[in-house]
Amino acid sequence: MDAAIVIGGIRYSHPILNAARTCSTVEDVTALAASAVAGITVGPVTYAPNAENEGLMYYRRQLREMVRAAAEHGKPLSLSVAGSTVAEYIELAGLALDNKTAALELDVSGDRAWLGSIAARDPKAIAKVIEAARRYLRLHVIGVTLTPCSDAGLRQELAAMLGEAPIQYVVVRAETPLAEALDYVRELRQLLPLEMQVVSAGGIETAVDVHAFLAAGASAVQVEAAHLSVGQRPSFFDELVRDVALPGRG
């Protein structure tokens, strides 16, 4: 039995990935690529440098080497970006196009997005970012990263917008209790078209958590807090994949 999954046409050997915010340098990518992680997410890259990344100019110089390092180990590399304007999102998206990343993730999760927490709850604002990115990247695989909200009506409005958007997947970056994050993944899976996949990020610490999110309807998980808690040690993924006991992996 094969544990492989396909998201937006990109094949991953299994559904356990790192999350953005855990990988930002060539050294990070090289170390992760040699681990059991199935795919690598870099970013979120911002236009100007900040505490978490070196900004646009650094990635213009280094992203190609990151893609090469991941490819040497057969790992797809996705780029997460967070702009402060639509124009910044497009310039950042150019990194994905120029360096042939497997996918582009538009991070509108609120803490770094162009209108702050309001944008993360504004379907029209998010739709503008998606539409601009799709016009620029006609054939690229695109995902959107957002955080759950407590307003049920707004959640349905967001899901309706995303369901019509020209994207392949949605990343749920949960900063809520595990039960609430699982509920939101289940809800999105019910509301979105079947061909649009849901990826869960945040709140995943153990093999039990991985199984819970997959059972809730996530196609894959991006692990953030647990990876950071061990000092971003790449062998963490070797241990997690072993503990999850994915089919076809021993």
C-alpha positions as CSV (number, residue, x, y, z in Angstrom):
1,M,0.0,0.0,0.0
2,D,1.4,3.4,-1.1
3,A,1.5,6.4,1.3
4,A,2.1,8.8,-1.6
5,I,-0.3,11.7,-2.2
6,V,-0.8,14.2,-5.0
7,I,-1.6,17.9,-4.4
8,G,-2.2,20.1,-7.4
9,G,-0.4,17.5,-9.6
10,I,2.7,17.5,-7.3
11,R,3.5,14.0,-5.9
12,Y,4.7,13.6,-2.4
13,S,5.9,10.3,-1.0
14,H,3.8,10.7,2.1
15,P,1.6,13.4,3.7
16,I,4.1,14.9,6.3
17,L,5.7,18.2,5.3
18,N,7.4,21.0,7.2
19,A,5.5,24.3,7.6
20,A,6.5,27.7,6.6
21,R,8.3,29.5,9.4
22,T,10.6,26.5,10.0
23,C,12.7,26.9,6.9
24,S,14.3,30.1,5.5
25,T,17.9,29.5,4.4
26,V,19.8,27.3,2.0
27,E,21.2,25.5,5.1
28,D,17.7,24.8,6.4
29,V,16.6,23.3,3.0
30,T,19.7,21.2,2.7
31,A,19.2,19.7,6.1
32,L,15.5,19.1,5.7
33,A,16.0,17.6,2.2
34,A,18.1,14.8,3.7
35,S,15.4,14.0,6.3
36,A,12.2,12.0,5.9
37,V,10.0,15.0,5.3
38,A,8.1,14.5,2.0
39,G,8.2,18.1,0.8
40,I,9.7,21.5,1.8
41,T,8.0,24.8,2.3
42,V,10.3,27.9,2.5
43,G,9.1,31.2,3.9
44,P,6.9,33.1,4.3
45,V,9.1,35.5,2.3
46,T,8.3,39.2,2.8
47,Y,9.4,42.1,0.6
48,A,11.6,43.6,3.3
49,P,13.8,41.6,5.7
50,N,12.4,40.8,9.1
51,A,13.2,38.6,12.1
52,E,12.1,35.4,10.2
53,N,13.5,35.9,6.7
54,E,16.0,38.0,4.8
55,G,13.5,39.5,2.3
56,L,13.1,39.5,-1.4
57,M,16.7,40.3,-2.4
58,Y,18.1,37.4,-0.4
59,Y,15.7,34.9,-2.1
60,R,16.5,36.3,-5.5
61,R,20.1,35.2,-4.9
62,Q,19.5,32.0,-3.0
63,L,16.2,30.4,-4.0
64,R,17.5,28.6,-7.0
65,E,20.1,26.9,-4.8
66,M,17.3,25.9,-2.4
67,V,15.3,24.4,-5.2
68,R,18.4,22.5,-6.4
69,A,19.1,21.2,-2.9
70,A,15.6,19.9,-2.5
71,A,15.5,18.3,-5.9
72,E,18.7,16.4,-5.2
73,H,16.7,14.4,-2.7
74,G,13.5,14.3,-4.8
75,K,11.7,16.7,-2.5
76,P,9.3,19.3,-4.1
77,L,9.9,22.8,-2.8
78,S,7.1,25.3,-2.3
79,L,7.5,29.0,-1.7
80,S,5.3,30.8,0.8
81,V,5.0,34.6,0.4
82,A,3.3,37.4,2.4
83,G,3.1,40.9,0.9
84,S,2.0,44.2,2.3
85,T,0.2,45.2,-1.0
86,V,-1.1,43.2,-4.0
87,A,1.9,44.5,-6.0
88,E,4.3,43.1,-3.4
89,Y,2.6,39.7,-3.6
90,I,3.1,39.7,-7.4
91,E,6.8,40.7,-7.1
92,L,7.3,38.0,-4.5
93,A,5.4,35.5,-6.7
94,G,8.0,36.2,-9.4
95,L,10.4,34.2,-7.2
96,A,8.4,31.1,-7.7
97,L,8.1,31.6,-11.4
98,D,11.8,32.5,-12.0
99,N,13.1,29.6,-9.8
100,K,10.6,27.0,-10.8
101,T,9.3,26.1,-7.3
102,A,6.8,23.3,-7.2
103,A,4.1,25.6,-5.8
104,L,3.4,29.1,-4.5
105,E,1.6,29.6,-1.2
106,L,-0.1,33.0,-0.7
107,D,0.0,33.6,3.1
108,V,-2.9,35.8,4.1
109,S,-3.1,34.4,7.6
110,G,-3.2,37.8,9.2
111,D,0.0,38.4,11.2
112,R,2.0,39.2,8.1
113,A,-0.6,39.8,5.4
114,W,-1.2,43.1,3.6
115,L,-4.1,44.3,5.7
116,G,-3.2,42.5,8.9
117,S,-5.9,40.5,10.7
118,I,-8.7,42.2,8.8
119,A,-7.4,40.9,5.4
120,A,-7.4,37.3,6.8
121,R,-11.1,37.7,7.3
122,D,-11.9,39.6,4.1
123,P,-12.9,37.4,1.2
124,K,-12.7,40.2,-1.3
125,A,-9.2,41.2,-0.2
126,I,-8.0,37.6,-0.4
127,A,-9.6,37.2,-3.8
128,K,-7.7,40.2,-5.2
129,V,-4.4,38.6,-4.2
130,I,-5.4,35.3,-5.7
131,E,-6.6,36.7,-9.0
132,A,-3.5,38.9,-9.4
133,A,-1.2,35.9,-8.7
134,R,-3.1,33.6,-11.1
135,R,-2.9,36.2,-13.9
136,Y,0.9,36.3,-13.4
137,L,1.5,32.6,-12.8
138,R,-0.9,31.0,-15.3
139,L,0.3,27.4,-14.9
140,H,1.8,27.4,-11.4
141,V,0.3,25.4,-8.6
142,I,-1.1,27.9,-6.0
143,G,-2.2,27.4,-2.5
144,V,-3.6,29.9,0.1
145,T,-2.7,29.9,3.8
146,L,-5.3,31.3,6.2
147,T,-6.2,31.0,9.9
148,P,-9.6,29.8,11.2
149,C,-12.1,32.4,12.4
150,S,-14.9,32.0,14.9
151,D,-17.7,33.6,12.8
152,A,-19.6,30.7,11.1
153,G,-21.1,33.0,8.5
154,L,-17.7,34.4,7.5
155,R,-16.2,31.0,7.4
156,Q,-18.9,30.0,4.8
157,E,-18.3,33.1,2.8
158,L,-14.5,32.5,2.8
159,A,-15.1,28.9,1.7
160,A,-17.4,29.9,-1.1
161,M,-14.8,32.4,-2.4
162,L,-12.0,29.9,-2.2
163,G,-14.1,27.2,-3.8
164,E,-14.4,29.4,-6.9
165,A,-10.8,30.6,-6.8
166,P,-8.2,29.5,-9.3
167,I,-6.1,27.6,-6.7
168,Q,-5.4,24.0,-6.0
169,Y,-5.2,23.8,-2.2
170,V,-5.8,25.6,1.1
171,V,-3.5,25.6,4.1
172,V,-5.2,26.0,7.5
173,R,-2.7,27.5,9.8
174,A,-4.3,26.9,13.2
175,E,-3.4,28.8,16.3
176,T,-6.4,27.4,18.1
177,P,-6.9,24.4,20.4
178,L,-6.5,21.1,18.5
179,A,-10.3,20.2,18.6
180,E,-11.2,23.6,17.0
181,A,-8.5,23.2,14.3
182,L,-9.9,19.7,13.5
183,D,-13.4,21.0,13.3
184,Y,-12.3,23.7,10.9
185,V,-10.5,21.2,8.7
186,R,-13.7,19.0,8.6
187,E,-15.8,22.0,7.8
188,L,-13.5,23.2,4.9
189,R,-13.4,19.7,3.5
190,Q,-17.2,19.6,3.4
191,L,-17.5,23.1,1.9
192,L,-14.7,23.1,-0.7
193,P,-14.8,21.2,-4.0
194,L,-13.4,17.7,-3.8
195,E,-10.6,18.6,-6.2
196,M,-9.4,21.4,-3.9
197,Q,-7.3,19.9,-1.2
198,V,-6.9,20.9,2.5
199,V,-3.5,21.0,4.2
200,S,-3.3,21.4,8.0
201,A,-0.5,23.5,9.5
202,G,0.0,24.1,13.2
203,G,-1.2,22.2,16.2
204,I,0.5,19.0,15.1
205,E,2.9,17.6,17.7
206,T,2.5,13.8,17.6
207,A,1.7,10.9,15.4
208,V,-1.8,10.8,16.9
209,D,-2.3,14.4,15.8
210,V,-1.2,13.5,12.2
211,H,-3.7,10.7,12.1
212,A,-6.4,12.9,13.5
213,F,-6.0,15.6,10.8
214,L,-5.8,13.1,8.0
215,A,-9.0,11.5,9.3
216,A,-10.6,14.9,9.5
217,G,-10.1,15.4,5.7
218,A,-6.6,16.9,5.4
219,S,-4.6,15.6,2.5
220,A,-1.4,16.5,4.2
221,V,0.0,18.1,7.3
222,Q,2.6,20.8,7.7
223,V,4.4,20.6,11.0
224,E,5.5,23.8,12.7
225,A,5.4,24.1,16.5
226,A,6.7,20.6,17.2
227,H,9.6,21.1,14.7
228,L,10.5,24.5,16.3
229,S,10.3,23.0,19.8
230,V,13.2,20.7,19.0
231,G,15.4,23.4,17.6
232,Q,14.4,22.7,14.0
233,R,16.2,19.4,14.2
234,P,15.7,17.6,10.8
235,S,15.8,14.1,12.4
236,F,12.5,15.1,14.1
237,F,10.8,14.2,10.8
238,D,12.5,10.8,10.6
239,E,11.0,10.0,14.1
240,L,7.6,11.4,13.3
241,V,7.2,9.5,10.0
242,R,8.4,6.3,11.8
243,D,5.9,6.9,14.6
244,V,3.0,7.6,12.2
245,A,3.8,4.2,10.6
246,L,2.7,5.3,7.1
247,P,1.7,2.5,4.7
248,G,4.6,1.3,2.6
249,R,7.3,2.8,4.9
250,G,8.0,-0.2,7.1
